[in-house]
């Protein structure tokens, strides 16, 4: 039986906003995170904004899952943006260089702006 994760999902014309309603994101939740996010790549609106405001703590496997999802979404010409990281989560990302490529915004509004900018960049190839 796969582990279920409590989330709230809302969708607009450009992205799906997913709020994870869990205080701790642990390794045993990474499969649920992938199962939750990957199907959006098959939809017309592919972009995902993941709000971390309720997550007080996460382990390295969960952080790696975010990076894997970011890469997967980029490969599929879609955005995967994190927002509202709490102090311990933000500190973890800040202290580990491998997460420099992650799009992490302090607010959901700024995260949506990143998605809109990435959409524009994809429309105008180099």
Secondary structure, DSSP 8 states (H G I E B T S, - for coil): ------EEEEE-SSEEEEEE--SEE-GGGHHHHHHHHHGGGGSSS-EEEEE-TT--EE-HHHHHHHHHHHHHHHHTT--EEEE---HHHHHHHHH-GGGTTSEEESSHHHHHHHHHHHHHHHHS--
